[in-house]
Amino acid sequence: MARKPKSDVSLKLLVLGAPGTGKTRFIERYCRSSFHSTEIGDVTIKTMKIKGIRFTISFWDTSSKQLIPPPGNTSPTSFVARGSHGAIVLYDITNAKSLDDVVPDVEQFVSTTGSETKLVLVGNKSDLAVESRAVSIKDAGEFARHHKMVGVLEVSAKKNRGFEQVMDLLLDSIYRDMNTKSTEMSVKVERTYDPDLDSHGVRSRSKCTCTL
């Protein structure tokens, strides 16, 4: 029998992006519903309910100066990515270079967490799309497909637009993946279970059906 889906889920999410793409402001807007330039710090936690599921999410701001790895060859992204369930990959729609500059962080994140970890591409500053757009929706979509992301959306930290849609997409993808793996594990256990084997793998009952 498949396991019942979890109703309480704790997740660790990274916010990746080149300098100036609005990583800290994205977290501020979504977690605090405020727009200002004060840094939150390295981790911000938000609890919410979506479709009856209680999510406790820790957002890790990779622009924080506190997230410095210990001496060695570990990159800052690889250092903080360990144990992550997904990432929000930010770029500035008015700056095409910001999309190219985030590639090393994306590759390091996937290398550390695995190719099945969910990422969503997010273009910030959508309020400037008409007069200053430098990255088309098509180009962003191709970038997202190339890096096997769950999708691409645009937001405006200044206008407080698009954040709920981003999180709904990412959380739904992560949650469905978690339940799929849980079901597959449950089925695997059921298929390999043999009631005639004891704890040491020795058959304890006779299968003989002959009659005397």
N, C-alpha and C positions, 0 to 999 in steps of 0.2 A: 504494500500500500504506500502510495506516495506521501511524502512528508507534507504537513500543512505549511503554507507560506508564512514566513515570519511577519509579525505585526509590529515588531520593534527592530529597527535597523540602524546600526552605527556605521558611518562611512567617513573615510578620509579622502578629501579631494584637494588636488593642487591647482593653483591658478598660475598658468605659465604665460609668458609673453615678453617681448622685448621692452626695454625701458621706454616709458612714455605711453604705453598702450592702455593704461588705466587698471592695472591689476588690483591695487589697493582700493580704488574707488568702486570697482565692481563688487568687492566684498562689502564695502561700506554700504553701498546702495541696497544690496540684497539682504544683508544681515541687519542693518540698522535703519534702513529707509531714510538715509540722510546723504547729502552731497557736500563733502568738504575735503580738504586736502590733508587732514591730520592722519598720520599712519596709525593703523590699529595695532600693529605688532606682528608677531610671527603666526599665531593661530587664532582664529575666531570660530566660535561654536554657535550653531543655530539649530533649534529643534522645531519641527513643524509636522503637521499631519497632512498627508496626501492620499486620498481615496481610502481612508481608514488606517493607513500605515504611518506609524510614528518614526520619523527620521531624525536622527541626531547626527549632524554633519559638522566635521571640523574642516574649516577652510585654511589651507596653508598658503600664505602669501610669499611667493618666491622672491619678491623684491625686498623683503625684510632683511635688514643688516644683521639680525639676530640668527639667521639661518646660515651660519658659516660652518662648513664641515671641518672636522679635526684635521690636523696636518696629514698629508698623504696625497694620493692621486685621485681621490673621489671628487667628482664634480658636485657643486651645490645642488643641482637638480637630482642627480642620482642619490645623493645623501638624504634628501627629504622625501624622495619618491617611494622609498621602501614602505610597504604596507598600504599603499594607496589603492583606492578602488576606481579612481577615475581622475580626469583632469579637464579643466576649462582652459582652452588655448586661445588667448586673446591676440588680436592684431588691430591696428588702426586703419580703418577703411580709407583714410586720407593719406596714408603712407605705405606704398607698396613694399618698401624695404622691410617694414615691420613683419610682413608675412615670411619673407626669406630668413630674417634674423631669428625666428622662433624655431626653425627646423632642428638645430642642434639640441635644444631643450626637449623637443618632441621625441627625437631619436633616443636620447639618454633616458627619458621617462619610460618609453616602451621597452628599451633594453633592460631596465631595472625591474619593471612590474610585469612584463609579459605582453604578448601581442593581443591577448583577449581583453586587456584593460580598456575601459571605455573613455574616449575623448570626444569633446564637442568643440568645434571651431566657432569662435565668437568674434564678430567684427564690431568694434566699439566706435563711437562717434557717428552713429547713423543720422543724427540731427544735422550733420554736415554733408549728407549724401548728395544733395542737389548741386551744391556749388563747389565741393572739394573732393568728390570721390576719386580715388586712385586705384582701388581694387574692385573689380566688377564681381557681381554675384556668381557669374559663371566661373571666373578664375578661382574664387574662394571655394566653390563647389568641387572643382577639379583637385585643388589642394587637399580638401577634406577626404575625397575618395582615394587619392594616392596614399594618404597616411591612414586609411581605413578608420576614419572617424564616424561617429554615429550621425553627424549632420552638421550644418552650418546655419547660424542665425546671426542677426545684427541687433545691437542694443545701443542705447544712449544713456550713459551715466548721468549726463546733464539733464535730460528730460525724463529720466526714470522710466525708460521703455524697454521691454523685451526680456527682462530678467526672469520672470516667472516661466516664460516659454522655454528659456535655456535650461533651467533647472528641472522642469517637468520632463523634457526630452532626455536629459542625462540620467536623472534618477530612475525614470521608467526603464531605460535601457539596462542600467546596472541591476535593478531589482529583478527584471525578467531573467537576466543572465544568472543571477544568484539562485533563483528558484529552479531554473533548468538544470543547473549543476546539482542542486539538492535532490531533485527528482531522479536524475541519472544515477546518483550515488545510492539512493534508496532502492532503485530497481536492481542495481548491481548486487547489493547486499542480499536482496530477496532471491535473486537467481543463483547465487553461490551458496546460500544456506542449505545445509543438509541436516535434518533432524537426527539422522542415524549416525552422525559423527560426534564424538565427544570433544572436549576442549583441546585435545591433543591431535585431533584429526583422525582418530581411530574409530572404525565402524563398530558400534556397540550393539546393533541389533542384526539378527539374521534375516536375510532376504529370501531364505528358502521357503518355497510354497509347496513342497512335495508332501504327500500324505503317506502314512504308514498303514 
